[in-house]
Amino acid sequence: GIEAGLGIKAGYIEAGLGIKAGGGIEAGFRIFAGICTWRIPTDAERAITCARLIAGEVAYGTLVETAAKGSE
C-alpha cells in the first residue's frame, strides 16, 4: 500500500493494497488500489482514503473522502 502524511501527487498511482493520505490526492490520470494478483483483496485493501480527491479518476478501488463537504 501507499501511505502519506500530507498528500500524494503523481502522474498515475497504483497500489497493491490500499492508498491512504492525510491530505489530498492528485493524479494526472488514473488511480488503482487493490491490485492484488495472489488473492482477492478485501474492501479495506481496495480503499483510497484521503481528505479529498483533487484530480484524477479512480479506475479501480473505492474512494473514501474524509474532509467535510465545503471545508476546502
Order of alpha helices (4+ residues) and beta strands (2+ residues): beta-beta-beta-beta-beta-beta-beta-beta
